């Protein structure tokens, strides 16, 4: 491995970008690194871009990158490879060694920045240990960008098993000198929540896209009605119905042109649509230069992101932000990051609620009908968006953060539910008195359980503790379970559970008003004092000797009470009955040991 010569005297601050992903000349990763290089130089930083050794020498040269990195293990953790993944994580030093050798030789100091375009447990753990061994004035600020599918399963919205290793890496980092030099960057509320729950760290919200070529100016109106449709492997039914949707649009607006831009491995699905020979439909090449890509966006009237909604509740879209910064109205699926950005004023457009051909056609026709108004609004926004969502602002924000020492503890957002059936979601809040996480939720054990919640902001309204819960009532003549709930030293309610009101063991909402906002601390410490807990073993039901009291499925602190705050009433929400108590697996026990 060829290493750079050590730097012995102060010079221009550097931004080091280790890019571990494989890429080609027309991909987003290449574009991102190229724009980081250009923008860093324009700001006055020296970019040092590192890429895998296997990267094509010509491609590396185009972005001024050094080929020094080894590829990292994928960490797609499942039950079959859990032990192997654990052994791999334990071998962090070996996997981190090539990057460490380069960093040691480069002689970085506190004026420099290291930016990782995405996280990885080995990188988080490795950089923490590297920082801990350096003098304080030789510790650069380190930034990890957390992307949509790193921690979250896009289909279910639950945390992936691999997220457990992010938790372990972050717990290791928390014990290291230099931990406050490490920042986690996100660009959506969903990812901020993921970082807070999994890594137990504060994240920093950034607006970010891959930039525009320097010679691209704000786009003007297209010569005729033209719809740029971006499709990929997550388009699902949208892609299947696209051909029929285009046919219906042409029945009403026969002059509308369609530019279909495929991305990813969807060739078979595209071929089945039989769009190649249709008039006014152009299939754009899979590979394109930046100039070609932005040129096609610029000649469109509307940009449509024909995606399934579920994955993009967590994923973000560079195409969306680039189109918005060009002054183009964008059609997006409801309930996604893109729809959220339109609502926040980072774009102009329309949204569709389902993926039927009729709905897709109707939303396209609506966009074309109002294209002048939409385009006018989008073009007014474009100059601001180009600045606020550009890489220059992204880099400048990192530089600004690197000179601060913010509180890195995560804060709870009012109204956000804590899922007690997900160890990664809930274990950072619980203290003593809780059992292992099960598929339905978590039991309290014994006569007392503790919970601690640090608020992200000081409230100015009345808050309520809401728990979707039930009690362990093993027989019809059971005397019942009572739960006295305290916030700090103050009892705020008592919940009573009896077999007559148990509704077949179904969980239901219970609520309790918190003390007035002026009397609340920044950290809310709750305790649950339980009378009537019993073990399945003592009741002759199983070999489970745990003293089970309250079963919690989910919990929130909100401005609205989900259940009665005085007497137990009919549940406002029903969910499937929880299964019999069962032993949680290795993952839950592992997380319990490293919570917080």
C-alpha positions, 0 to 999 in steps of 0.5 A: 500500500502506498501511503502519503508522506507525513505532514509535518507543518500546518497547512490548509485544513483537509477533508478526508472522505473514505468511500468504501462503496464500489462505483462506476463513473455514472453513479451517484457515489461517483457524482457525490465524491466528484462534487465533494472534491470540487466544493471542498476546493472552492471553500478552501479545504484540501480534499483527500478521497480514499476508495477501494483498491479494486476501483478502476484506476481511471475512475479514481484519477477523475476524482483525485482519489487514492486506492488504499481501502479494503472492502468491508464485510456487508454485515447482513446479519441473520440467525444463521450467521450471527456467530460469524458476524459477532466474530467479524465485529470482534476483529475490527482492528484487522478490518480497520487497519488499512484506513488506520495506517493511512490516517496515521501517516497523514498526520491529521489534527483538530482543524481537519474533518473526516467524512464517511458517506455512510456508517458501518459498525467496524468504522464506528468502533475503529474510528473511536479507538483510533481517536482515543489513542491520539492527543486532544489537539490531534483529533479531527472531527468525524462525521458519519452519514446514516442512510435509510436502509442501514438500520431499518428494514424498508419493508417492515419499518423495524430495525435490522439485526445488523443494527445491534452491532451499531449499538455495540459500536456506539456503546464502545465509542461512548466509553472512549476519549474523543467520543465527542468528536464524532457526529452522526448526520441524518436528513430525515426525522425517521433516521434521526429517530433511528440514530437516537434509538439504536446508537443512543446518540444525538443526530444532526439534521442536514439537507443534502443532495449530490449537487449540480454541475457548475454550468447548469443554470436554473431550468426554463419551461420545457418546449412541450408537456414532458414528464420525466419518470424515474423508476428503480427496483423499489418501484413495484406496482408503480412500474407494472402499471406505468404502461397503462398509466401512460396510455390513459394520459395520452387518451386525454393529452396526446402530445405529452412526452415521457422520458423514462429513466430506469435505475438498477436491475429492472430490465425484465420488468421494463421489457414487459411494459413494451414501451420501446416503440411507443410514440412520445415515449423515450427510454433513457439509457441506464448509464449516463453522464452527469451532463446528460442526467441533468440535461434530461431533468432540465427538459421536463415539465414534471418529474415523477418518482414512480416508487412504492411508498413504504421504502421511502418512509426511510429512504431519501431521494437525490433525484427529488432534491436535484429536480427541486433545485432545478425548479421542477415540480415533482410527483411523489408517493404519499407518506414518504420523505419526499412528501415530507420535504414538499410539506416543509417547503423544500420542493413543489409538487403533488402526491399520489395515494395508491399505485393503480394505473388510473391514479397515476394517470390522474395525478400526471394529468393534474400536474400537466393541467396546473404545470404553469402554476406549479413551475412558477412556484418551483422556480421561485424556490429553486435558488434557495434550494440550490443553496440550502441543499447543496454540498457547499452548505453541507460541508460548511455545516460540518466545518461549523459543527467541528468547532462546537462541543454539543450535547451528544445525548439523544432527546425524546420527541414528544408524541413518538411511540416507544416499541417494547417489542423491539429491543433496539427501540426500547432498551435505551429507556428501561432501567431495573425491573424489566424482563427480556424483550418478546415478540409482543412487548416486555414484562415488568419483573417483580414489584418495581420497574423503572423507566427514564426519558430525556426530553428533546425540548422543554414542553409548554403544554400538559403532557400525558404518559400513555401505555398500551398494556395489560397485566398478568392475570393467570386465572379468573379468580385472580385478585388483580394487579394494581400499578402505581405510577410515579414521575419522579417522587410524585405519584401520578396515577394508579392503574387497576387490572382485574380479570373481569375487565381483562377483555381476554388478555387484550392490551389497551391504552392507559394514560396518566397526566404528568405534572405541569410543564413548569414542574418537569425535569429535563429527564423524566424518571418513571417508576411502576410499583406493582402489587399482585405480580405472580409467576406462571410456575407458581400458577402451574402454567409453565416452568417460567418462574418470573414474577410477571406484573405489567406487560407493555406493548408500546408507550409514549409521552404525548399532548393527548391522552390515549386512554382514560386518566381516571378510571379504566374504560373500554380500550380505544385500540385493539391489537392481537393478543400477546403470546404466552411468556417466552424466552427472548433470544440472544439478541435481546440479552446482548442489547440488555447488557449494552443499553444506554 
